[in-house]
Amino acid sequence: MGTFLLLCMIGVAAMLVIGVIGTVVGALFHLVFWVVTLPFRIFFKIVFGLGGVLLGLLVAPFVIVIAVIGMVVALVGGVLSLVAPLLPALLLGLFGWAIYRLGWKKPAPPPPPPPASFWN
């Protein structure tokens, strides 16, 4: 049993050493890959960064106009949704006003002007 435990401890130590070596080698490969691809990444960031800025400057006015139209439509929809429940009461009031208006007497026409005389 002691031999088995010793063999397990040696295996764990070996795996630890292999893991450390693998980590160091992986970090070195990562560093080399990062350094080798650095000029390409800088070039593409500059090219696509400027392209994105120019595209943004070109598209931004249209996006702003569409956004303003959307906000106006949303505002009108919100106001209508708040006013819609009041429509029955508004129509009832308008019908009452129309009936009241029909009961008014029409005003008398103005009196005719005096006849023209010699001195006028």
Secondary structure, DSSP 8 states (H G I E B T S, - for coil): -HHHHHHHHHHHHHHHHHHHHHHHHHHHHHHHHHHHHHHHHHHHHHHHHHHHHHHHHHHHHHHHHHHHHHHHHHHHHHHHHHHGGGHHHHHHHHHHHHHHHHTS-------------S--
